[in-house]
Amino acid sequence: MTQHQSLKSRDLTMTVLMTPDMVNFSGNVHGGAMLKLLDQVAYACAVRYSGRYAVTLAVEKVVFKQPVHVGELATFMARINYVGKTSMEVGIKVVTENPRNGECRHVMTCFFYMISVDENRKPVELEAFTPETDEDKERWADALKRKETLSA
């Protein structure tokens, strides 16, 4: 098993302080600011897994469960759920933490489809990944269902 195929390389966690420059007119963090961060996290997770550049093919099921507030710490937890010939699904869960009182909230969930590419931006085949744990098998099956709706 190569370093890029280890279980650790399928996961990425990033925490970002939500700052006033991200605010919208209602005083919460702008959804577009969150989408930009989500894309960066998906890219980093895909690159870590594949060892190559990656480009965003699609974003599916972005669910804004609750508003994100300025001053909170937002933790983006990403995992490779599915690996195809050249594409992979990155699932991301976002949890915020109020640093003053420790309150944590699950605020967002989404799925990014990333394509592994070479230096000329041409798709590159990925090494196969076989889900082994029950959780991995469930994530894989759910990702396949989402992939079917994406190509429909």
DRENKOL-518777 format. One line per 8 residues: number of its first residue (from 0); their letters; for each residue x, y, z of N, C-alpha, C. Coordinates in steps of 0.1 Angstrom, whole numbers. Last residue first. Layout:
N
NUM> a> X,Y,Z,X,Y,Z,X,Y,Z ~ ... $
//
This chain:
152
151> asltekrk> -275,115,-146,-288,114,-152,-292,126,-159 ~ -252,118,-132,-250,116,-146,-264,114,-153 ~ -262,122,-106,-254,132,-112,-253,130,-127 ~ -274,98,-100,-283,110,-102,-275,121,-108 ~ -251,82,-97,-261,79,-107,-270,91,-110 ~ -239,94,-75,-232,95,-88,-242,92,-99 ~ -256,87,-54,-255,101,-58,-249,102,-72 ~ -250,59,-54,-264,64,-57,-264,79,-61 $
143> ladawrek> -223,60,-48,-227,54,-61,-241,59,-64 ~ -224,70,-22,-218,78,-32,-222,73,-46 ~ -236,48,-8,-243,61,-9,-238,70,-20 ~ -215,30,-11,-228,27,-17,-237,40,-19 ~ -195,43,3,-193,39,-11,-206,37,-18 ~ -206,44,29,-203,56,22,-202,54,7 ~ -208,16,34,-220,24,34,-218,37,26 ~ -180,9,34,-189,3,24,-202,11,23 $
135> dedteptf> -171,25,56,-166,27,42,-175,21,31 ~ -186,12,76,-188,26,74,-183,29,60 ~ -174,-14,75,-189,-12,73,-192,2,69 ~ -143,-13,58,-151,-13,70,-166,-11,66 ~ -134,-13,31,-132,-25,39,-141,-25,52 ~ -134,-4,-3,-139,-2,10,-139,-15,19 ~ -106,-1,-23,-117,-11,-19,-121,-8,-5 ~ -95,18,-49,-97,18,-35,-108,8,-32 $
127> aelevpkr> -70,19,-75,-83,14,-70,-83,15,-55 ~ -56,49,-86,-54,36,-80,-67,32,-74 ~ -69,67,-114,-66,66,-100,-64,52,-96 ~ -59,82,-144,-65,71,-137,-60,70,-123 ~ -64,116,-152,-55,105,-149,-62,94,-141 ~ -74,140,-176,-77,131,-166,-67,119,-165 ~ -53,168,-182,-59,157,-187,-62,147,-176 ~ -37,190,-175,-51,190,-171,-59,179,-178 $
119> nedvsimy> -11,186,-178,-18,192,-189,-33,193,-187 ~ -4,173,-155,1,187,-156,-5,194,-168 ~ -34,154,-148,-20,156,-149,-16,171,-152 ~ -61,150,-124,-56,154,-137,-40,155,-136 ~ -90,137,-110,-76,137,-109,-70,141,-123 ~ -119,155,-102,-113,147,-113,-98,148,-111 ~ -145,153,-77,-132,158,-82,-126,149,-92 ~ -174,162,-64,-168,153,-73,-156,159,-79 $
111> ffctmvhr> -185,168,-31,-178,173,-42,-173,161,-51 ~ -211,172,-9,-204,162,-16,-198,169,-29 ~ -219,184,25,-219,185,10,-210,174,4 ~ -233,201,53,-229,188,47,-229,190,32 ~ -232,223,81,-232,220,67,-228,206,64 ~ -233,224,109,-239,235,102,-240,232,87 ~ -235,212,141,-233,207,127,-240,216,118 ~ -219,230,167,-231,228,159,-227,222,146 $
103> cegnrpne> -209,235,201,-206,230,188,-219,227,180 ~ -199,257,226,-210,251,219,-206,247,205 ~ -179,270,241,-176,256,237,-188,250,229 ~ -180,297,247,-188,288,255,-186,273,251 ~ -160,309,230,-163,314,243,-170,304,252 ~ -159,296,205,-147,295,214,-150,300,228 ~ -182,276,191,-181,290,197,-170,289,208 ~ -177,258,162,-175,259,177,-174,273,181 $
95> tvvkigve> -193,239,136,-187,252,142,-186,250,157 ~ -186,216,111,-190,218,125,-184,231,130 ~ -193,201,81,-188,213,87,-194,214,101 ~ -183,174,60,-191,178,71,-185,190,78 ~ -180,162,28,-175,172,38,-186,175,48 ~ -167,138,6,-178,142,15,-173,151,25 ~ -157,135,-26,-153,140,-13,-165,144,-5 ~ -153,110,-50,-163,118,-43,-157,122,-29 $
87> mstkgvyn> -133,111,-80,-135,107,-66,-146,116,-60 ~ -123,98,-112,-130,107,-103,-131,102,-89 ~ -112,80,-129,-105,92,-127,-111,102,-117 ~ -127,57,-120,-115,55,-128,-106,68,-127 ~ -135,63,-85,-138,57,-98,-125,57,-106 ~ -141,61,-51,-130,64,-62,-134,56,-74 ~ -157,76,-24,-157,68,-35,-146,72,-45 ~ -150,93,-2,-161,83,-1,-161,72,-12 $
79> iramftal> -126,109,14,-129,103,1,-138,92,4 ~ -136,135,36,-132,121,34,-135,117,20 ~ -133,163,59,-135,157,45,-130,143,45 ~ -145,187,79,-140,173,80,-143,166,66 ~ -138,218,90,-143,211,78,-136,197,79 ~ -149,239,115,-140,227,112,-146,219,101 ~ -148,272,124,-155,262,115,-145,251,112 ~ -152,291,152,-143,282,145,-151,272,137 $
71> egvhvpqk> -168,323,152,-168,309,154,-156,302,147 ~ -167,349,143,-161,346,155,-161,331,159 ~ -198,349,127,-185,355,128,-180,352,142 ~ -217,319,123,-215,332,128,-200,336,128 ~ -237,302,100,-224,303,106,-222,317,111 ~ -270,288,103,-261,298,99,-248,297,107 ~ -276,253,94,-277,264,103,-268,275,99 ~ -274,237,71,-283,234,82,-286,245,91 $
63> fvvkeval> -272,237,39,-269,247,49,-279,245,60 ~ -260,213,19,-270,216,28,-266,225,39 ~ -254,204,-13,-249,214,-3,-261,217,6 ~ -257,183,-33,-263,183,-20,-256,192,-10 ~ -226,185,-51,-240,180,-49,-244,181,-35 ~ -207,197,-76,-210,198,-62,-224,194,-60 ~ -182,186,-100,-196,189,-96,-197,190,-81 ~ -155,188,-106,-164,184,-116,-178,189,-113 $
55> tvayrgsy> -126,205,-98,-139,202,-94,-148,199,-106 ~ -94,188,-102,-104,199,-105,-118,195,-101 ~ -62,182,-89,-75,178,-91,-84,190,-94 ~ -28,169,-91,-38,180,-92,-52,174,-93 ~ -19,140,-70,-20,148,-83,-29,160,-81 ~ -24,123,-50,-10,127,-52,-8,135,-65 ~ -49,115,-41,-44,110,-54,-29,113,-57 ~ -51,125,-14,-54,111,-18,-47,107,-30 $
47> rvacayav> -44,152,-17,-37,143,-7,-39,129,-11 ~ -63,160,-36,-48,160,-39,-41,151,-30 ~ -87,157,-21,-85,150,-34,-70,149,-38 ~ -82,175,0,-85,161,3,-82,153,-10 ~ -80,200,-15,-68,195,-7,-70,180,-3 ~ -105,201,-27,-93,201,-35,-82,194,-27 ~ -121,203,-4,-123,192,-13,-111,190,-22 ~ -112,228,6,-110,216,14,-112,203,5 $
39> qdllklma> -120,245,-15,-105,244,-11,-103,231,-3 ~ -147,242,-14,-140,238,-26,-125,236,-23 ~ -152,253,12,-156,239,9,-148,234,-4 ~ -145,279,7,-137,271,17,-140,256,14 ~ -166,286,-11,-152,288,-15,-143,279,-6 ~ -188,283,5,-186,274,-7,-172,275,-11 ~ -185,303,24,-184,289,29,-182,280,17 ~ -188,325,8,-175,323,15,-173,309,20 $
31> gghvngsf> -215,321,1,-204,320,-9,-190,319,-3 ~ -228,326,25,-228,312,19,-217,310,9 ~ -213,346,49,-219,345,36,-217,331,31 ~ -220,345,83,-210,342,73,-217,340,60 ~ -244,371,93,-238,358,94,-227,356,83 ~ -256,395,88,-246,394,99,-240,381,101 ~ -271,399,66,-278,395,78,-269,393,90 ~ -253,404,46,-261,415,50,-269,412,63 $
23> nvmdptml> -224,385,56,-234,389,46,-242,400,52 ~ -188,383,63,-202,385,67,-211,389,55 ~ -161,380,60,-169,369,54,-184,372,56 ~ -148,398,75,-147,400,60,-156,390,53 ~ -149,389,102,-158,399,97,-159,401,82 ~ -143,352,101,-139,366,103,-149,376,97 ~ -139,322,115,-149,330,107,-147,344,110 ~ -111,302,113,-118,312,121,-127,320,112 $
15> vtmtldrs> -110,268,104,-109,282,100,-117,291,109 ~ -95,237,102,-103,246,110,-100,260,106 ~ -97,206,85,-92,220,84,-101,228,93 ~ -88,173,77,-95,182,86,-89,196,86 ~ -92,145,56,-85,159,58,-94,167,67 ~ -85,112,45,-92,122,54,-84,135,54 ~ -70,95,31,-84,97,26,-91,107,34 ~ -46,91,45,-46,100,33,-60,102,27 $
7> klsqhqtm> -52,71,63,-50,85,68,-51,95,56 ~ -52,48,48,-65,53,53,-64,68,57 ~ -30,51,19,-33,47,33,-46,54,38 ~ -23,58,-6,-35,50,-4,-38,46,10 ~ 0,73,-5,-12,80,-10,-25,71,-8 ~ 18,54,3,15,64,13,2,71,8 ~ 7,22,-9,15,34,-10,10,44,0 ~ 9,-12,0,0,0,0,9,12,0 $
//
